[in-house]
């Protein structure tokens, strides 16, 4: 079989979907279905605009928080903790026993640690001058 190697900054949505389908099929056969399901928590103002939110997913019994953002005007009001509580409660309802999150913002890492997350690894200079910290938490199931 002849093959070519292509590097691109503009992959087609169809090709990315194909990769996702193939990897999902492989992983399902290897470790079982992930039962991946999106999970989001939003805080809205009186006009319905999003002023804070979490986006992530649950899979293989884990909650992964991919994005967590709080508008500057709401920072310092424990909004991140309240959103994490809500996401964790939903994750437990879905059968999750653990959660993980990562950040390269030292202030965010402190917030997550106050919420019960513990560092388990880091990447130095990601980005340069910072470390990307990975944190995990055992979720209460009782």
Order of alpha helices (4+ residues) and beta strands (2+ residues): alpha-beta-beta-beta-alpha-beta-alpha-beta-beta
